[in-house]
Amino acid sequence: MSIVSEMLKNPHVKKWYNEMTYRGVEITATVYVRRLSAFLERIEETPESVTKQDREVLYEKMLGFAREEQSKGRTPSYIVSELKAVYSYLKSKDVNFKRIPNPKNSMSTPTIQDETIPTREELARILQLAGARDKVSISLMAFAGLRPAVIGDLHGNKGLVMGDIDGWRIEENEIIMDLPLKITVRPELSKISRPYLTFLCDEGAHHLKNYLEYRLRKGEKIKPSSPVVSSSFIGPINHIGTNAIRTGIRESIKKAGLEKRPYTLRRYFASKLLQGEDNGILAHSYGQLFMGHKGSMMDRYSVQKGLLPEQLQAMRDAYKRCYVYLQTDVSQEQVEEAQQRLDKMELKNETLEEMLIEKLGEAKKEKEELQAQIEKIRKGYKLGLRRIFESNIKFMEGVLPPDRYEVYKSFVSAGIENYPDE
């Protein structure tokens, strides 16, 4: 009998477990039960007795447990996760702690800090060596960004169904697809309990088509309620469980001679969307929605219960433009097409820059012409004043006595010469 099954015989643990699964965190609940069991065994307590411990005594025991785990080489983040499980159980029994003995660098993950995202060549090798079913799981993660628990939950009770995928139909035992396929993730499968959508590219759809047609040849009737990835070809068709998905992907990665976690496939998808954003062919809000992250587009999709046809088409087109980054079997023609699109964008930017420079030049020229006209007016005004003053000097010559005329003439002449331009 498993540790979890044994622990769940205790009514207190069972109640705590049920509360967590009710909130939709079944995988976390199972992990927490296993970690609580390890902690209780280490400190030689039971689920009942640990809740009656003095707070300081219990804190010291938690600290001793953390130090022992640290001496075994456990990572800080793993130790924190173990203590969180204990804290969660105690909290469910109204035993509240204001502090947890967190180790230094509690958020560090040294075992995976040097882990790299698969390259396109590595992903191609993984897909090549994977089985038909695992090819689909890998494609849904790497090309659509789905989490394993969306494809199938812990026990295989629910998961992605064919009705969640738009753009396929069956004609004479052949799967016909309109690409890219649109995938809708229902709230009960979403990590944040909100619906969202993503797409599956031509390469991923090709693997799905081969897998579904294989199931059709085996006699299965593919319906909207059928699991996208099934547990077996024999007997009742159920969803595949999350652990089986991870195991299949992990084995495929190992066959390719790589040491990576299955989750790096989702990071591959995220990195390719980021490339699309950097090159101006995918909006950031679209990428957030495809990844199932909260954001403005997620809010709009949830509140409006969907998107307008033109919004959906814009998303489809943007995703399709990312094929050049996502797919491992991209043709040279597609690469050249993407490069031409980028060249056009750069040319457009250069043209806009030239137009702006030209406009600035025209504005500068107009300003210079205006200043020249003002200067011309100023000079004409000064010349007019000079002529008026000169006429007055001639007139006053016959009116004033000679000595006073000379004084008047000097004064007026100096005024003309020193008259300001403004």
VOKOLRO-260783 format. One record per residue (C-alpha): residue number from 1; x, y, z. Coordinates in nm, 2 decimals, decimal comma, always signed. Layout:
<nodes>
<NUM; <X; Y; Z>> ...
</nodes>
This chain:
<nodes>
<1; <+0,00; +0,00; +0,00>> <2; <+0,13; +0,34; -0,09>> <3; <+0,23; +0,61; +0,17>> <4; <-0,05; +0,84; +0,05>> <5; <-0,31; +0,56; +0,08>> <6; <-0,19; +0,48; +0,43>> <7; <-0,20; +0,84; +0,54>> <8; <-0,55; +0,90; +0,40>> <9; <-0,68; +0,63; +0,64>> <10; <-0,64; +0,90; +0,91>> <11; <-0,96; +1,11; +0,92>> <12; <-0,77; +1,44; +1,00>> <13; <-0,54; +1,39; +0,70>> <14; <-0,83; +1,28; +0,48>> <15; <-1,02; +1,60; +0,56>> <16; <-0,72; +1,81; +0,49>> <17; <-0,66; +1,63; +0,16>> <18; <-1,02; +1,66; +0,05>> <19; <-1,01; +2,04; +0,12>> <20; <-0,72; +2,07; -0,11>> <21; <-0,86; +1,86; -0,39>> <22; <-1,19; +2,06; -0,36>> <23; <-0,98; +2,36; -0,46>> <24; <-0,85; +2,18; -0,76>> <25; <-0,50; +2,12; -0,65>> <26; <-0,50; +1,74; -0,65>> <27; <-0,13; +1,70; -0,75>> <28; <-0,02; +1,94; -0,48>> <29; <-0,25; +1,76; -0,23>> <30; <-0,08; +1,42; -0,30>> <31; <+0,27; +1,57; -0,27>> <32; <+0,18; +1,75; +0,05>> <33; <+0,05; +1,43; +0,21>> <34; <+0,37; +1,24; +0,12>> <35; <+0,58; +1,52; +0,27>> <36; <+0,38; +1,54; +0,59>> <37; <+0,43; +1,17; +0,63>> <38; <+0,81; +1,20; +0,59>> <39; <+0,81; +1,49; +0,85>> <40; <+0,60; +1,30; +1,11>> <41; <+0,81; +0,99; +1,07>> <42; <+1,13; +1,19; +1,12>> <43; <+1,01; +1,36; +1,44>> <44; <+0,82; +1,05; +1,56>> <45; <+0,48; +1,21; +1,59>> <46; <+0,13; +1,13; +1,46>> <47; <-0,12; +1,35; +1,27>> <48; <-0,30; +1,40; +1,61>> <49; <-0,01; +1,45; +1,84>> <50; <+0,17; +1,70; +1,63>> <51; <-0,12; +1,94; +1,66>> <52; <-0,09; +1,93; +2,04>> <53; <+0,27; +2,02; +2,05>> <54; <+0,39; +2,35; +2,22>> <55; <+0,45; +2,60; +1,95>> <56; <+0,82; +2,66; +2,04>> <57; <+0,89; +2,29; +2,07>> <58; <+0,73; +2,23; +1,74>> <59; <+0,92; +2,51; +1,58>> <60; <+1,25; +2,36; +1,70>> <61; <+1,15; +2,02; +1,56>> <62; <+1,08; +2,19; +1,22>> <63; <+1,41; +2,36; +1,24>> <64; <+1,59; +2,04; +1,32>> <65; <+1,41; +1,86; +1,03>> <66; <+1,51; +2,15; +0,79>> <67; <+1,88; +2,13; +0,90>> <68; <+1,89; +1,75; +0,86>> <69; <+1,74; +1,78; +0,51>> <70; <+2,00; +2,05; +0,43>> <71; <+2,28; +1,82; +0,54>> <72; <+2,15; +1,56; +0,30>> <73; <+2,19; +1,80; +0,01>> <74; <+1,83; +1,90; -0,03>> <75; <+1,79; +2,23; -0,22>> <76; <+1,65; +2,53; -0,03>> <77; <+1,34; +2,55; -0,24>> <78; <+1,27; +2,18; -0,18>> <79; <+1,30; +2,22; +0,20>> <80; <+1,06; +2,52; +0,19>> <81; <+0,82; +2,30; +0,00>> <82; <+0,84; +2,03; +0,27>> <83; <+0,78; +2,28; +0,54>> <84; <+0,49; +2,44; +0,35>> <85; <+0,32; +2,10; +0,35>> <86; <+0,35; +2,07; +0,73>> <87; <+0,24; +2,43; +0,77>> <88; <-0,07; +2,37; +0,55>> <89; <-0,18; +2,07; +0,76>> <90; <-0,13; +2,25; +1,09>> <91; <-0,32; +2,55; +0,96>> <92; <-0,61; +2,32; +0,87>> <93; <-0,62; +2,22; +1,24>> <94; <-0,61; +2,58; +1,35>> <95; <-0,25; +2,56; +1,46>> <96; <-0,11; +2,88; +1,32>> <97; <+0,26; +2,96; +1,29>> <98; <+0,37; +3,31; +1,22>> <99; <+0,71; +3,19; +1,10>> <100; <+0,86; +2,90; +0,91>> <101; <+1,23; +2,82; +0,94>> <102; <+1,32; +2,92; +0,59>> <103; <+1,68; +2,84; +0,48>> <104; <+1,91; +3,09; +0,31>> <105; <+1,83; +3,15; -0,06>> <106; <+1,49; +2,98; -0,01>> <107; <+1,39; +3,05; -0,37>> <108; <+1,70; +2,91; -0,53>> <109; <+1,69; +2,60; -0,75>> <110; <+2,05; +2,49; -0,80>> <111; <+1,96; +2,16; -0,95>> <112; <+1,79; +2,33; -1,25>> <113; <+1,96; +2,67; -1,27>> <114; <+2,18; +2,56; -1,56>> <115; <+1,90; +2,38; -1,74>> <116; <+1,87; +2,51; -2,10>> <117; <+1,57; +2,53; -2,33>> <118; <+1,57; +2,27; -2,61>> <119; <+1,69; +2,40; -2,95>> <120; <+1,49; +2,34; -3,26>> <121; <+1,73; +2,07; -3,36>> <122; <+1,70; +1,90; -3,02>> <123; <+1,32; +1,92; -3,03>> <124; <+1,32; +1,76; -3,37>> <125; <+1,54; +1,48; -3,24>> <126; <+1,30; +1,43; -2,94>> <127; <+1,00; +1,41; -3,16>> <128; <+1,17; +1,18; -3,40>> <129; <+1,24; +0,92; -3,13>> <130; <+0,91; +0,96; -2,94>> <131; <+0,61; +0,72; -2,98>> <132; <+0,29; +0,83; -3,16>> <133; <+0,11; +0,92; -2,84>> <134; <+0,41; +1,10; -2,68>> <135; <+0,46; +1,30; -3,01>> <136; <+0,12; +1,45; -2,94>> <137; <+0,19; +1,53; -2,58>> <138; <+0,53; +1,69; -2,67>> <139; <+0,36; +1,89; -2,95>> <140; <+0,08; +2,02; -2,73>> <141; <+0,35; +2,15; -2,48>> <142; <+0,61; +2,28; -2,72>> <143; <+0,38; +2,42; -3,00>> <144; <+0,07; +2,51; -2,80>> <145; <+0,22; +2,58; -2,45>> <146; <-0,02; +2,35; -2,27>> <147; <+0,07; +2,22; -1,92>> <148; <+0,07; +1,84; -1,87>> <149; <-0,23; +1,86; -1,63>> <150; <-0,44; +2,02; -1,91>> <151; <-0,38; +1,72; -2,14>> <152; <-0,48; +1,48; -1,85>> <153; <-0,52; +1,52; -1,48>> <154; <-0,35; +1,32; -1,20>> <155; <-0,58; +1,02; -1,22>> <156; <-0,69; +1,05; -1,58>> <157; <-1,05; +1,15; -1,49>> <158; <-1,05; +1,46; -1,71>> <159; <-0,84; +1,64; -1,96>> <160; <-0,84; +1,79; -2,31>> <161; <-1,11; +1,64; -2,54>> <162; <-1,15; +1,66; -2,92>> <163; <-1,44; +1,90; -2,87>> <164; <-1,19; +2,15; -2,73>> <165; <-1,02; +2,16; -3,07>> <166; <-1,16; +2,35; -3,36>> <167; <-1,08; +2,28; -3,72>> <168; <-1,09; +1,90; -3,76>> <169; <-1,34; +1,66; -3,91>> <170; <-1,35; +1,29; -4,02>> <171; <-1,41; +1,19; -4,38>> <172; <-1,39; +0,82; -4,47>> <173; <-1,17; +0,73; -4,18>> <174; <-0,93; +1,02; -4,26>> <175; <-0,88; +1,32; -4,04>> <176; <-0,91; +1,65; -4,23>> <177; <-0,78; +1,96; -4,06>> <178; <-0,80; +2,34; -4,11>> <179; <-0,47; +2,48; -3,98>> <180; <-0,36; +2,61; -3,74>> <181; <-0,60; +2,42; -3,50>> <182; <-0,76; +2,64; -3,23>> <183; <-0,75; +2,48; -2,88>> <184; <-0,98; +2,61; -2,60>> <185; <-0,88; +2,53; -2,25>> <186; <-1,18; +2,49; -2,02>> <187; <-1,18; +2,66; -1,68>> <188; <-1,17; +2,32; -1,50>> <189; <-0,84; +2,24; -1,68>> <190; <-0,69; +2,59; -1,64>> <191; <-0,44; +2,65; -1,36>> <192; <-0,61; +2,98; -1,28>> <193; <-0,96; +2,84; -1,33>> <194; <-1,03; +3,07; -1,63>> <195; <-1,07; +2,97; -1,99>> <196; <-0,82; +3,06; -2,25>> <197; <-0,72; +2,97; -2,61>> <198; <-0,41; +2,87; -2,80>> <199; <-0,32; +2,72; -3,14>> <200; <-0,14; +2,41; -3,27>> <201; <+0,08; +2,46; -3,57>> <202; <+0,10; +2,24; -3,88>> <203; <+0,38; +2,02; -3,75>> <204; <+0,20; +1,95; -3,42>> <205; <-0,13; +1,89; -3,61>> <206; <+0,05; +1,64; -3,83>> <207; <+0,15; +1,43; -3,53>> <208; <-0,20; +1,46; -3,39>> <209; <-0,35; +1,35; -3,73>> <210; <-0,13; +1,04; -3,75>> <211; <-0,21; +0,95; -3,39>> <212; <-0,59; +0,99; -3,43>> <213; <-0,59; +0,80; -3,76>> <214; <-0,40; +0,51; -3,59>> <215; <-0,68; +0,50; -3,32>> <216; <-0,94; +0,50; -3,60>> <217; <-0,77; +0,20; -3,76>> <218; <-0,78; +0,02; -3,43>> <219; <-1,16; +0,06; -3,43>> <220; <-1,20; +0,36; -3,19>> <221; <-1,48; +0,60; -3,28>> <222; <-1,34; +0,95; -3,24>> <223; <-1,60; +1,19; -3,10>> <224; <-1,60; +1,54; -2,95>> <225; <-1,60; +1,38; -2,61>> <226; <-1,30; +1,16; -2,69>> <227; <-0,97; +1,23; -2,51>> <228; <-0,71; +1,40; -2,73>> <229; <-0,45; +1,18; -2,57>> <230; <-0,59; +0,85; -2,44>> <231; <-0,46; +0,61; -2,18>> <232; <-0,48; +0,30; -2,39>> <233; <-0,59; +0,16; -2,72>> <234; <-0,75; -0,14; -2,54>> <235; <-1,06; -0,14; -2,32>> <236; <-1,23; +0,18; -2,21>> <237; <-1,08; +0,49; -2,35>> <238; <-0,98; +0,72; -2,07>> <239; <-0,76; +1,03; -2,04>> <240; <-0,40; +0,97; -1,98>> <241; <-0,28; +1,07; -1,63>> <242; <-0,03; +1,36; -1,57>> <243; <+0,24; +1,13; -1,44>> <244; <+0,22; +0,90; -1,75>> <245; <+0,24; +1,21; -1,97>> <246; <+0,56; +1,33; -1,79>> <247; <+0,71; +0,98; -1,80>> <248; <+0,65; +0,94; -2,17>> <249; <+0,80; +1,28; -2,25>> <250; <+1,10; +1,22; -2,01>> <251; <+1,18; +0,89; -2,18>> <252; <+1,16; +1,05; -2,52>> <253; <+1,40; +1,32; -2,41>> <254; <+1,64; +1,06; -2,27>> <255; <+1,63; +0,87; -2,60>> <256; <+1,75; +1,18; -2,77>> <257; <+2,05; +1,19; -2,54>> <258; <+1,94; +1,49; -2,34>> <259; <+1,88; +1,56; -1,97>> <260; <+1,59; +1,80; -1,94>> <261; <+1,27; +1,82; -1,76>> <262; <+0,94; +1,78; -1,96>> <263; <+0,85; +2,14; -1,85>> <264; <+1,13; +2,28; -2,06>> <265; <+0,90; +2,21; -2,36>> <266; <+0,66; +2,48; -2,23>> <267; <+0,96; +2,71; -2,19>> <268; <+1,05; +2,64; -2,55>> <269; <+0,70; +2,77; -2,65>> <270; <+0,74; +3,08; -2,43>> <271; <+1,08; +3,16; -2,58>> <272; <+0,95; +3,13; -2,94>> <273; <+0,66; +3,36; -2,86>> <274; <+0,91; +3,61; -2,72>> <275; <+1,11; +3,60; -3,04>> <276; <+0,79; +3,68; -3,22>> <277; <+0,73; +3,98; -2,99>> <278; <+1,09; +4,10; -3,03>> <279; <+1,04; +4,10; -3,41>> <280; <+0,71; +4,28; -3,40>> <281; <+0,49; +3,99; -3,54>> <282; <+0,31; +3,89; -3,22>> <283; <+0,15; +4,12; -2,96>> <284; <+0,25; +4,06; -2,60>> <285; <-0,11; +4,02; -2,49>> <286; <-0,15; +3,74; -2,74>> <287; <+0,15; +3,55; -2,60>> <288; <+0,01; +3,59; -2,24>> <289; <-0,32; +3,44; -2,35>> <290; <-0,16; +3,15; -2,54>> <291; <+0,04; +3,07; -2,23>> <292; <-0,27; +3,08; -2,00>> <293; <-0,13; +3,37; -1,80>> <294; <-0,34; +3,65; -1,65>> <295; <-0,35; +3,97; -1,85>> <296; <-0,57; +4,22; -2,04>> <297; <-0,64; +3,97; -2,32>> <298; <-0,73; +3,70; -2,07>> <299; <-0,97; +3,94; -1,90>> <300; <-1,13; +4,03; -2,23>> <301; <-1,17; +3,67; -2,33>> <302; <-1,32; +3,57; -2,00>> <303; <-1,56; +3,87; -1,97>> <304; <-1,68; +3,87; -2,33>> <305; <-1,71; +3,49; -2,33>> <306; <-1,50; +3,48; -2,64>> <307; <-1,36; +3,71; -2,90>> <308; <-1,49; +3,88; -3,21>> <309; <-1,42; +3,70; -3,54>> <310; <-1,17; +3,97; -3,65>> <311; <-0,99; +3,95; -3,32>> <312; <-0,96; +3,57; -3,35>> <313; <-0,84; +3,59; -3,70>> <314; <-0,57; +3,85; -3,60>> <315; <-0,45; +3,60; -3,33>> <316; <-0,45; +3,31; -3,58>> <317; <-0,25; +3,51; -3,83>> <318; <+0,00; +3,63; -3,56>> <319; <+0,05; +3,27; -3,43>> <320; <+0,10; +3,15; -3,79>> <321; <+0,37; +3,41; -3,85>> <322; <+0,56; +3,25; -3,55>> <323; <+0,59; +2,92; -3,74>> <324; <+0,93; +3,02; -3,85>> <325; <+1,04; +3,01; -3,48>> <326; <+0,82; +2,73; -3,35>> <327; <+0,84; +2,45; -3,60>> <328; <+1,13; +2,22; -3,64>> <329; <+1,05; +2,14; -4,00>> <330; <+1,02; +2,49; -4,13>> <331; <+1,10; +2,51; -4,50>> <332; <+1,36; +2,75; -4,65>> <333; <+1,07; +2,92; -4,83>> <334; <+0,90; +3,00; -4,50>> <335; <+1,23; +3,14; -4,36>> <336; <+1,27; +3,36; -4,67>> <337; <+0,91; +3,47; -4,64>> <338; <+0,96; +3,57; -4,28>> <339; <+1,29; +3,75; -4,37>> <340; <+1,11; +3,94; -4,65>> <341; <+0,84; +4,05; -4,40>> <342; <+1,11; +4,18; -4,16>> <343; <+1,29; +4,35; -4,45>> <344; <+0,96; +4,52; -4,55>> <345; <+0,91; +4,64; -4,19>> <346; <+1,26; +4,78; -4,18>> <347; <+1,21; +4,95; -4,52>> <348; <+0,89; +5,10; -4,39>> <349; <+1,06; +5,23; -4,08>> <350; <+1,34; +5,38; -4,30>> <351; <+1,08; +5,54; -4,53>> <352; <+0,90; +5,69; -4,23>> <353; <+1,24; +5,82; -4,10>> <354; <+1,32; +5,98; -4,44>> <355; <+0,97; +6,14; -4,45>> <356; <+1,02; +6,28; -4,10>> <357; <+1,37; +6,42; -4,19>> <358; <+1,22; +6,57; -4,51>> <359; <+0,94; +6,74; -4,31>> <360; <+1,18; +6,87; -4,05>> <361; <+1,39; +7,01; -4,34>> <362; <+1,09; +7,18; -4,50>> <363; <+0,99; +7,33; -4,16>> <364; <+1,35; +7,46; -4,12>> <365; <+1,34; +7,61; -4,47>> <366; <+1,01; +7,78; -4,40>> <367; <+1,15; +7,93; -4,08>> <368; <+1,45; +8,06; -4,25>> <369; <+1,24; +8,22; -4,53>> <370; <+1,01; +8,38; -4,27>> <371; <+1,32; +8,52; -4,08>> <372; <+1,45; +8,66; -4,41>> <373; <+1,12; +8,83; -4,48>> <374; <+1,12; +8,98; -4,13>> <375; <+1,48; +9,10; -4,18>> <376; <+1,38; +9,26; -4,51>> <377; <+1,09; +9,44; -4,35>> <378; <+1,32; +9,56; -4,07>> <379; <+1,58; +9,70; -4,31>> <380; <+1,31; +9,87; -4,52>> <381; <+1,17; +10,03; -4,20>> <382; <+1,51; +10,16; -4,10>> <383; <+1,57; +10,30; -4,45>> <384; <+1,24; +10,48; -4,44>> <385; <+1,32; +10,64; -4,10>> <386; <+1,66; +10,75; -4,23>> <387; <+1,50; +10,93; -4,53>> <388; <+1,24; +11,10; -4,30>> <389; <+1,52; +11,22; -4,06>> <390; <+1,73; +11,34; -4,35>> <391; <+1,44; +11,54; -4,49>> <392; <+1,39; +11,69; -4,15>> <393; <+1,76; +11,79; -4,12>> <394; <+1,73; +11,97; -4,46>> <395; <+1,42; +12,15; -4,35>> <396; <+1,56; +12,26; -4,02>> <397; <+1,87; +12,40; -4,19>> <398; <+1,67; +12,70; -4,29>> <399; <+1,48; +12,73; -3,97>> <400; <+1,73; +12,70; -3,69>> <401; <+2,03; +12,93; -3,62>> <402; <+2,36; +12,77; -3,74>> <403; <+2,49; +12,68; -3,39>> <404; <+2,16; +12,51; -3,29>> <405; <+2,13; +12,35; -3,63>> <406; <+2,46; +12,18; -3,59>> <407; <+2,36; +12,04; -3,25>> <408; <+2,03; +11,92; -3,40>> <409; <+2,20; +11,76; -3,70>> <410; <+2,45; +11,57; -3,48>> <411; <+2,17; +11,44; -3,25>> <412; <+1,95; +11,32; -3,53>> <413; <+2,24; +11,16; -3,73>> <414; <+2,35; +10,97; -3,42>> <415; <+1,99; +10,85; -3,36>> <416; <+1,97; +10,71; -3,71>> <417; <+2,30; +10,52; -3,69>> <418; <+2,22; +10,37; -3,35>> <419; <+1,85; +10,28; -3,43>> <420; <+1,80; +9,91; -3,32>> <421; <+1,70; +9,64; -3,57>> <422; <+1,40; +9,52; -3,37>> 
</nodes>
